Amino acid sequence: MTDLSPELLHATANAVMPFGKFKGRYLIDLPEEYLLWFERQGLPSGILGRQLALVLMLKIEGQEALLRPMIRRSGT
């Protein structure tokens, strides 16, 4: 993962899981164990796969707080 552009970071901070058990949750709020499972199974192709890989990397490195200030919560 080499793309840490501001655009990808902002898009990832505000991306939500589009399907499954955690549908509707911000990607940054997904449990690390779920992301590791997804990685073992094979991440989706395209932007969602890149975002999930980025979130996993940030969680592993203890840097998930990097994305939190970028989240645009509804009603703010």
Secondary structure, 3 states (H helix, E strand, C coil): CCCCCHHHHHHHHCCECCCCCCCCCEHHHCCHHHHHHHHHHCCCCHHHHHHHHHHHHHHHCCCHHHCHHHCCCCCC
